């Protein structure tokens, strides 16, 4: 499936426009893609295609805290400590493509569950097609990583059974996200709950 800017941005706006989210992509410049993920979190790199994401936290970060709301585990002790590639590696695990597609839908609102889809008028299949559109930007060769877990087989997420657990990456009470990695780009899709 080939994708263009208009269809990708429309799918992103439709799925995530009513949530509290951070959706952005950046270039892949380093062998360790986690370095590129941190650059996107800190907003220090532009989208390599110039496509628009969503950043509901843009007005909340400052020059002292570029990566806000992304922060290290000890954020309550020192919120200005930036997230590092090692922190990203510690909190993310790889998931399969089907789980990534379902996670994209679960991220449409806080709670990170497929029950979030009840507010949409489209069928599940139509919403899945939008998730396919979002992932199509990254081609056929990519890996997916998340801080979300639903049990012992984390490579396959079950987002229907119950609310998931997650490894905190932000200062919010809940943060669930997906990182998509290719040879050329990294994409971040994050939803936040209450502080």
VMD Tcl script that draws the C-alpha trace (Angstrom):
set ca {
  {0.00 0.00 0.00}
  {1.48 3.34 -0.99}
  {0.59 6.37 1.04}
  {0.60 10.12 0.54}
  {0.67 13.07 2.92}
  {-3.04 13.90 2.65}
  {-4.29 10.40 3.49}
  {-1.73 9.90 6.28}
  {-2.49 13.24 7.95}
  {-6.25 12.66 7.61}
  {-5.98 9.24 9.29}
  {-3.84 10.68 12.11}
  {-6.24 13.60 12.71}
  {-9.30 11.35 12.64}
  {-7.92 8.72 14.99}
  {-6.11 10.97 17.48}
  {-7.66 14.44 17.16}
  {-9.85 13.96 20.26}
  {-7.15 12.39 22.45}
  {-4.25 13.89 24.40}
  {-1.35 12.71 22.24}
  {2.10 13.15 20.78}
  {2.37 11.92 17.18}
  {5.61 12.72 15.35}
  {8.21 11.26 13.03}
  {11.88 12.00 12.61}
  {14.81 10.93 10.50}
  {16.84 7.83 11.28}
  {20.42 9.14 11.49}
  {22.07 6.76 13.97}
  {22.80 3.06 14.08}
  {21.10 3.01 17.49}
  {17.56 4.11 16.60}
  {16.89 4.96 20.26}
  {19.04 8.08 19.80}
  {16.71 9.15 17.00}
  {13.66 8.45 19.19}
  {15.05 10.78 21.88}
  {15.60 13.49 19.23}
  {11.93 13.24 18.20}
  {10.83 13.36 21.85}
  {12.95 16.49 22.34}
  {11.51 18.04 19.17}
  {15.02 18.75 17.83}
  {14.42 17.18 14.41}
  {11.70 17.87 11.85}
  {9.53 15.30 10.16}
  {11.73 14.19 7.23}
  {8.76 14.38 4.84}
  {7.30 17.58 6.28}
  {4.09 15.78 7.25}
  {2.08 17.11 10.19}
  {1.76 15.16 13.42}
  {-0.04 16.12 16.61}
  {1.54 17.49 19.79}
  {-0.88 18.33 22.56}
  {2.05 18.92 24.94}
  {3.90 21.45 22.73}
  {3.03 24.44 24.90}
  {4.08 22.69 28.10}
  {7.79 22.12 27.44}
  {10.50 24.68 28.02}
  {14.15 25.19 27.12}
  {15.06 23.54 30.44}
  {12.93 20.51 29.66}
  {13.03 19.97 25.88}
  {11.65 16.46 26.01}
  {8.62 17.22 28.16}
  {6.58 15.19 28.87}
  {9.13 12.41 28.22}
  {11.46 12.00 31.19}
  {13.60 9.56 33.16}
  {12.17 7.27 35.84}
  {13.31 9.59 38.61}
  {11.33 12.52 37.16}
  {9.75 13.31 40.53}
  {13.22 13.85 42.03}
  {14.68 15.76 39.08}
  {12.20 16.49 36.28}
  {14.85 18.28 34.21}
  {16.89 15.10 33.64}
  {16.42 14.23 29.97}
  {15.52 10.78 28.76}
  {18.48 8.89 27.28}
  {18.68 6.15 24.64}
  {19.44 3.71 27.49}
  {16.18 4.73 29.21}
  {14.29 4.12 25.96}
  {15.91 0.69 25.56}
  {15.02 -0.24 29.13}
  {11.33 0.58 28.70}
  {10.48 -0.60 25.18}
  {10.02 -4.12 23.86}
  {9.34 -5.32 20.33}
  {5.84 -6.33 19.26}
  {4.43 -7.90 16.12}
  {2.69 -5.98 13.34}
  {-0.86 -7.09 14.26}
  {-0.32 -5.91 17.84}
  {1.02 -2.60 16.53}
  {-2.09 -2.07 14.42}
  {-4.35 -2.77 17.41}
  {-2.19 -0.56 19.62}
  {-2.58 2.33 17.17}
  {-6.34 2.00 17.67}
  {-6.09 1.61 21.46}
  {-4.04 4.85 21.62}
  {-6.99 6.91 20.35}
  {-7.83 7.87 23.93}
  {-6.55 7.27 27.46}
  {-6.93 3.80 28.90}
  {-5.12 2.11 25.98}
  {-7.87 -0.34 25.17}
  {-9.87 -1.23 22.09}
  {-12.97 -0.12 24.03}
  {-11.87 3.40 23.03}
  {-13.26 2.68 19.58}
  {-16.86 2.86 20.80}
  {-16.84 6.63 20.30}
  {-16.19 6.30 16.55}
  {-19.02 5.88 14.05}
  {-16.87 3.77 11.70}
  {-16.78 0.00 11.90}
  {-13.78 -1.79 13.39}
  {-12.69 -2.77 9.88}
  {-12.79 0.86 8.71}
  {-10.76 1.95 11.73}
  {-8.28 -0.87 11.07}
  {-7.88 0.46 7.54}
  {-6.93 3.85 9.02}
  {-4.33 2.12 11.21}
  {-3.01 0.42 8.06}
  {-2.78 3.85 6.43}
  {-0.78 5.20 9.37}
  {1.64 2.26 9.26}
  {1.87 2.33 5.44}
  {4.03 5.45 5.71}
  {6.79 3.17 7.02}
  {6.70 0.70 4.12}
  {6.94 -3.06 4.53}
  {10.19 -3.32 6.46}
  {9.89 -1.91 9.95}
  {9.95 -2.96 13.56}
  {7.49 -1.90 16.25}
  {8.28 -1.26 19.90}
  {6.10 -0.29 22.86}
  {6.17 0.41 26.57}
  {2.80 -1.41 26.92}
  {2.48 -4.96 28.22}
  {-0.51 -7.24 28.62}
  {1.05 -10.36 30.01}
  {3.81 -12.91 29.62}
  {3.76 -12.92 25.80}
  {4.47 -9.23 25.30}
  {5.33 -9.61 21.59}
  {1.60 -10.14 21.04}
  {-0.56 -7.62 22.88}
  {-4.11 -8.48 23.92}
  {-5.79 -5.09 24.19}
  {-9.31 -6.51 24.45}
  {-9.01 -8.49 27.67}
  {-8.16 -5.81 30.22}
  {-6.30 -2.57 30.67}
  {-2.60 -3.02 30.00}
  {0.40 -2.23 32.11}
  {3.15 0.06 30.89}
  {6.68 1.16 31.71}
  {6.43 4.92 32.42}
  {8.23 7.21 30.01}
  {6.57 10.49 30.94}
  {5.48 12.54 33.94}
  {1.84 11.61 33.31}
  {-0.06 9.05 35.37}
  {-0.56 7.01 32.24}
  {1.44 6.93 29.03}
  {1.17 4.31 26.36}
  {3.05 4.44 23.11}
  {4.29 2.87 19.94}
  {7.61 3.45 18.17}
  {7.96 2.41 14.53}
  {11.52 2.05 13.22}
  {12.74 1.83 9.61}
  {16.15 2.36 8.04}
  {15.12 5.95 7.20}
  {12.63 7.08 9.88}
  {11.30 6.65 13.38}
  {7.67 7.33 14.20}
  {6.24 7.95 17.69}
  {2.60 7.54 18.66}
  {1.92 8.35 22.33}
  {-1.25 8.85 24.37}
  {-1.32 10.36 27.85}
  {-3.63 10.04 30.84}
  {-3.91 12.21 33.96}
  {-0.88 13.69 35.73}
}
mol new
graphics top color blue
foreach p $ca { graphics top sphere $p radius 0.5 }
foreach p [lrange $ca 0 end-1] q [lrange $ca 1 end] { graphics top cylinder $p $q radius 0.2 }
display resetview
